């Protein structure tokens, strides 16, 4: 497993299994109406291999983890979106 780098630049790109971005799950863990967790399949096989987290509630990705070999153990963990920002969804209305 790779260790998180000492410093991450905005141009650092995280390697994934493929170029697709099929979001399997979005979760609002703190109930503020914004997504806090993104679980993504980047190669279309139905298995998650990209995990992104907003840890401070500002709506931006703070940590990106990639499981390239899909063994359940992160292969790379970086600060920020790792060059893979999630697509913005329109606001939802709760009734």
N, C-alpha and C positions, 0 to 999 in steps of 0.2 A: 504494500500500500504506500502511495506517495505521501509525503509530508506536505502540509500547507507551506507555501513559500513565505519567506520573510516579508517581502513586499510585492504587491501586485499592481501592475500598471493597467490603465484603462484599455490598452491595446492587447492584453493577454487574452487569448482565445482558449477555451477548454475543449479538448478533443472528446467527441461523443462517438457512438457506434455508427451513426448515419447523419443525413442532412434533414430528415423529416422532423417535424415537431408535432406529435400527437399528444395532447394533454390528456392524461388519464384521470387526473384529480386536481382540483383546486380546493383549498380549504381556508376558511376564515377562523383561525383558532382563538382569537381574542374577541370575536363578535363585534368588530368595529365597522363592518361592511366592506372591508378591503381584504383581498387575498393575502394570506401569510405563508402558504405552502403550495408549491407547484410540483407535481409528479408527472414526468414526461417520458414518452417512448420516442427515441430519435431514429429508430430503424424499422418501425412498422411491424415488429413481431409481437406486440401486445404486452411486452414486459417493460417495466420502468427501468430506465438507466440514467436519468437526469433528475436530480432533486434540488429544488431551490427554496430558500427560506428568507422571509422578511422577519428578522428577529427583534426589530425595534418599532414596528408598527408604522413606518413612514411610507409604506406602499412600494418600496424599492427592494430588490434582492440584495441581501447582505452576505449570504453564504450559498455557494454552489457546490454540490457533490455529484460526482460522476462514477457510475459503476459500469465500466466499459465491458467487463467480461460477464456481467449480470450474475455474479455469484453471491450477491447480498452484502458484499463488503465494499465500501467506497474505495475507488482507485485513485481519485484525485479530489481534494477539497481546496477551494480557493475563496478568498474574500471577494464579494461583489458578484455580478451576474456572469462572469467568465465569458463575456462576449455573446451571451445568449439571453438577452432580456425577454421576459414573457410578453406576449401580445396583450395589449390593453383591451379589456372588455368594457362595454358600456355599463354604466351604473345599473344595479338591480334595485327593484322596488320590493320591499318586504311588506306583506299585508298581515 
